[in-house]
């Protein structure tokens, strides 16, 4: 007999933040291993990207899927979208037959029959998306002219959020040299950089991929700093656009920026880091509020069949201002206010569903089984 299975641990972890479903999937022939977490579908089917990453362990991959899928639910809720949150992580492994593995992943998504829609996240290439699209219709396939570039929608959304932060802080707009440090110039970071350059801002960039940092520096006229230093650069705004977990009590203590606003998911290591930002008077743009542009476009395209998400992306500005104002009134952190707003909408949606559909399983009242 091998070591004891840890199924109970998974169920236990799912119950902590009320996840609906976790799907572990594998295809040995092509070296595919992944975990899909569906957090909440009260407001509609779960939307969320797929990430491929070299996880140190299955536990780490599961934790990432659980955390990211919950973030998607909050993102959808605060953006008032008719969808819920899910996320998939694929464990990057040597010997993986990449195209076949993503086709197999697409088959798994297809088997869920529209309960989960997938798209791009960290590490996913255009070729991967094309492979997924060969086996499922439930994918934000790019380039798709009508859908547009999801990362670009995300970058535009972050910009609208940043505009609100700059206004709230009284930092001058176009023309003056607002200094922004961009951590990670991948898909979204680079697109955000282009917008900021167009708006006349002075940029500092860093990327663990030195080639990417150099390209960004050339195109954006930016200064490159070491990835270990970018967070603490002397600037007005720090835009975390790489991975999550960058804002801890310790790192917040060393920030020199007045605003933190970027696209990375799960920037705070824990809610207390958000409190510390508020205590230091640093404006924090809640990640899932300002990085919702891609999700907004995806939901409007797939679920509402809307041609143009521009007005909805612009609403990120108004939502960000509202959060800032409530946080000021209540002397609370913007992170906690955003959570409260998202949780209130979810609660309302659950009440509505239970009133109209009888019970929590979504069964119409009066049905006998
Ligand atoms: P990406 O993989 O294209 O870019 C990430 C970049 O960060 C890469 O260039 C990578 O080399 C760099 N990087 C990694 N670690 C770093 C570090 N420690 N310091 C500096 N650079 C580092 O990913 P992306 O699609 O641009 O997404 C970036 C972040 O935004 C992720 O956290 C993702 O979950 C989040 N996000 C993306 C979207 C989207 O539409 N793509 C939407 C919402 C949220």
Boltz pocket constraint, residues with backbone or C-beta under 6 A from the ligand:
constraints:
  - pocket:
      binder: B
      contacts: [[A, 120], [A, 121], [A, 122], [A, 123], [A, 150], [A, 151], [A, 152], [A, 154], [A, 183], [A, 184], [A, 185], [A, 186], [A, 187], [A, 188], [A, 189], [A, 206], [A, 207], [A, 208], [A, 209], [A, 212], [A, 227], [A, 240], [A, 241], [A, 242], [A, 243], [A, 244], [A, 263], [A, 264], [A, 265], [A, 291], [A, 292], [A, 294]]
      max_distance: 6.0
